[in-house]
Structure formats: C-alpha cells, structure tokens
Amino acid sequence: MKTYNFDESYIADVPGEKEITAKDVQVFYGDNHAIFNANLKFLRNKVTSLIGASGSGKSTFLRCLNRMNDRIATVKGEIDYQGTNINSKNVNVYEVRKQIGMVFQRPNPFAKSIRENMTFALKENGIKSKDKLEERIESSLKEAALWDEVKDELDKSALALSGGQQQRLCIARAIAMRPNILLLDEPCSALDPISTLKIEETVVRLKENYTIIIVTHNMGQATRISDYTAFFHLGHVIEYDATKNIFENPSMQATSDYISGDFG
Ligand SMILES: Nc1ncnc2c1ncn2[C@@H]1O[C@H](COP(=O)(O)OP(=O)(O)OP(=O)(O)O)[C@@H](O)[C@H]1O
C-alpha cells in the first residue's frame, strides 16, 4: 500500500474519452487553501463519484467545473472543456452553465408551477415555441423519471411535491437545457431511502446522454452508481480509478483508511 506524497502533483487519469479536465486547479478562500493542484480528467458518458471526509474539498472542486465559486473563492488553473479553458476570465459563465448543469444538496425548485420551473430557463434562452417547450417539458421529465407522477398536474406548485420529487424536478430542470455534463452535489442527502433509490436509478440511466459527476458521502451509493471514483483528502486528489478498484483494491493507504472507516 502506497503513502500519498503531498509534495508531488498526482495526475488523476484513466483511459477513455475525456469530457472535462481540471489542470493544476487550486482554490483559496482567503487564506484557506482548499484545493491543491487538482489534475483530474473525467470520462464522457460515465458517472464519476467524488468521495472523501467532510471538508476534504469535494464540493469546492465540483463547483470549479461550472464556475460556481466565482463570487466566493479564488480559483487558479485550467478547466478544459471542449478545447476551451472555462476558468478564463473572458468566458461567458452563463454559456458554461448551459452546458454544465448543476443540482444541489437541497432540492431548490422555484416557488412556481412545475411547468414554469421547467420552462423558465428555456424561455430566457429564447425558446418560445409552445410545441418546443411542451416537448422539452415532457422529454426532460421523462428522463428524470418524474413524468408519470406529474403529467396531469403540471400547473401545480412545485413546492407541493415531495422532497424526492422536487429533486427529480431539479434534475429535469437542469437537463431541459440539454447540457453535456451534470454536476450533482450530494443530491440525495436530504432524501429518504426510497427517493434516494429513484435518484440513483435515474442517474444510471442519464449517463447514456450525459457525463455525470457526483459528490457523495454514501459509499454504497458510489459503488452502486459510479463507474469511476476520485478520493479527496485535505484538498488533494489522492486516488482516482474504476470504482471497483477504489473500494476493493485501493492503492493508497489513505483511501483504504477512509473506505474502511478508519477516519472521516
Ligand atoms: N463558502 C465558503 N467560504 C469559506 N470557506 C469555505 C467555503 N466553502 C468551503 N469552505 C472551506 O473549504 C474547505 C473544503 O470544503 P468543502 O465544502 O469543499 O469540502 P467537502 O469535502 O465538500 O465537505 P462536505 O462533505 O462537508 O460538504 C473547508 O476547509 C471549508 O471550510
């Protein structure tokens, strides 16, 4: 078993077609150095889990991938997406977020109808045709496995849905924009086991059309749904590999300690 060298930079890479790559990414909250030289390549149409103890930097790193840290932290390094460094100042952040959608820990639907939740961003982006909007609502709600439960009550308030339904609505709302990448920041942490299972099934189906990167504290969830897993520790990416290897045969002592519950 190897010990991680905190002075060296680890290139976290696995074979396959890349969708988005972090190069020497560092994040600072004032004096707090939260992410140290993360070099991590994510594969297209795969689910990748980010795991690690509380405070290890998973959410901070995830937010770098669609510029969600802009107002709260200093992010150095490059995020390469389709040949562009999207961490560059002159990149249009709204365009980035159209292609790299995000779903948060707590479901956050707008206090509007289900239909309005689905159409708001589409209308803002110039999609006005009623047929096109209806088509997007239906196809996205189907992809998020919510359509059958809400198709007869699209004008009902989104806040009247259960927590799990609200989270699937947030996923549907994100994919209505037809992004390439979906970032999920502990999307099940506020949900009961049955709702969690539904989201997990949804995520596994969604990878057919999207690249998915998910922060999770739930080891079972990481093993059930992700193809690859990156282990974060003290702001460093310590190990990155096929999920099976991370959980059954990790190379690094710190990974082994974490997954066996020795710390964190
Ligand atoms: N908005 C913020 N302002 C200042 N510091 C922050 C902020 N968000 C995170 N941090 C700090 O950055 C470090 C990494 O935190 P982060 O939330 O990314 O870790 P995490 O692994 O996602 O933790 P958790 O699993 O508890 O969500 C911590 O030291 C944390 O205190």
The ligand as an SDF file (V2000), in Angstrom:
LIG
                    3D

 31 33  0  0  0  0  0  0  0  0999 V2000
  -18.1430   29.3430    1.1010 N   0  0  0  0  0  0  0  0  0  0  0  0
  -17.0140   29.0720    1.7570 C   0  0  0  0  0  0  0  0  0  0  0  0
  -16.3060   30.0580    2.3600 N   0  0  0  0  0  0  0  0  0  0  0  0
  -15.1490   29.8000    3.0150 C   0  0  0  0  0  0  0  0  0  0  0  0
  -14.6150   28.5730    3.1220 N   0  0  0  0  0  0  0  0  0  0  0  0
  -15.2670   27.5510    2.5660 C   0  0  0  0  0  0  0  0  0  0  0  0
  -16.4920   27.7410    1.8600 C   0  0  0  0  0  0  0  0  0  0  0  0
  -16.9120   26.5340    1.3890 N   0  0  0  0  0  0  0  0  0  0  0  0
  -15.9810   25.6370    1.8050 C   0  0  0  0  0  0  0  0  0  0  0  0
  -15.0010   26.2420    2.5110 N   0  0  0  0  0  0  0  0  0  0  0  0
  -13.8070   25.5790    3.0900 C   0  0  0  0  0  0  0  0  0  0  0  0
  -13.1460   24.8310    2.0760 O   0  0  0  0  0  0  0  0  0  0  0  0
  -12.7250   23.5740    2.5720 C   0  0  0  0  0  0  0  0  0  0  0  0
  -13.3570   22.4640    1.7430 C   0  0  0  0  0  0  0  0  0  0  0  0
  -14.7630   22.4810    1.9740 O   0  0  0  0  0  0  0  0  0  0  0  0
  -15.8000   21.7170    1.0490 P   0  0  0  0  0  0  0  0  0  0  0  0
  -17.1790   22.1080    1.4800 O   0  0  0  0  0  0  0  0  0  0  0  0
  -15.4360   21.8820   -0.3570 O   0  0  0  0  0  0  0  0  0  0  0  0
  -15.4950   20.2000    1.4600 O   0  0  0  0  0  0  0  0  0  0  0  0
  -16.4000   18.9320    1.2380 P   0  0  0  0  0  0  0  0  0  0  0  0
  -15.4530   17.8010    1.0990 O   0  0  0  0  0  0  0  0  0  0  0  0
  -17.3550   19.1390    0.1430 O   0  0  0  0  0  0  0  0  0  0  0  0
  -17.1510   18.8450    2.6390 O   0  0  0  0  0  0  0  0  0  0  0  0
  -18.6300   18.3020    2.9530 P   0  0  0  0  0  0  0  0  0  0  0  0
  -18.5650   16.8550    2.6360 O   0  0  0  0  0  0  0  0  0  0  0  0
  -18.7720   18.5590    4.4330 O   0  0  0  0  0  0  0  0  0  0  0  0
  -19.5930   19.0540    2.1110 O   0  0  0  0  0  0  0  0  0  0  0  0
  -13.0850   23.5550    4.0380 C   0  0  0  0  0  0  0  0  0  0  0  0
  -11.9490   23.9950    4.7640 O   0  0  0  0  0  0  0  0  0  0  0  0
  -14.1940   24.5560    4.1500 C   0  0  0  0  0  0  0  0  0  0  0  0
  -14.2430   25.1430    5.4080 O   0  0  0  0  0  0  0  0  0  0  0  0
  1  2  1  0
  2  3  1  0
  2  7  2  0
  3  4  2  0
  4  5  1  0
  5  6  2  0
  6  7  1  0
  6 10  1  0
  7  8  1  0
  8  9  2  0
  9 10  1  0
 10 11  1  0
 11 12  1  0
 11 30  1  0
 12 13  1  0
 13 14  1  0
 13 28  1  0
 14 15  1  0
 15 16  1  0
 16 17  2  0
 16 18  1  0
 16 19  1  0
 19 20  1  0
 20 21  2  0
 20 22  1  0
 20 23  1  0
 23 24  1  0
 24 25  2  0
 24 26  1  0
 24 27  1  0
 28 29  1  0
 28 30  1  0
 30 31  1  0
M  END
$$$$
